[in-house]
Amino acid sequence: MIYKFRIVSDEVDNFKLEIAIDSDDTFLRLRNAILDAVGYTKDQFDSFFICGDDWTKEKEITLTEMDTESDEDVWIMEDTPLSELIEDEGQKLIYIFDYMTERCFFMEMKEIITGKTLLDPLCQRKEGKAPKQFVDIDQFKPVIAAGSTDLDDEIGEEFYGSDAYNDDELTDLEGFDDEM
């Protein structure tokens, strides 16, 4: 089975990314595909969060295990297949790529393609320029102070929470099936 993710940023309006990946692949492979597609280094600590429909963080998938004494389940990117935590189209995720400023990408699993497999993750579409991987913390603080801490306010009702959002904004690329 193939999962197709749409990825956007609240920092750059015209940035959009689509990644196709096999459902048996790991979160680490998804992470690396995203970082490769946007040209980021892979030497930073980062995490995925499985989110509810309202973007509340429910489960964290980390690069390395941090708290070995916790009673909560711990998911490590390298050891966790996507299919273990993602089952449905529309599943929302947050990928935090900069923990210092909590900068992230918002992700949604847009399509499940059954009966096919994919050997390596594939960047299907890239529009616009990704935000810079690193920002000066002093320059970023005023943005945080001026913004709301409510996640829906940060990403904007107009993209995810509004009926006015056009889901056909990103259409499938020609030859999608040919590449698999």
PyMOL commands that set and color helices and strands:
alter all, ss='L'
color gray80, all
select helices_A, chain A and resi 27-38+77-79+82-85+137-146+151-155+157-161+167-169+177-179
alter helices_A, ss='H'
color red, helices_A
select strands_A, chain A and resi 2-9+16-22+47-51+57-62+75-76+92-98+103-113+122-127
alter strands_A, ss='S'
color yellow, strands_A
deselect
rebuild
show_as cartoon
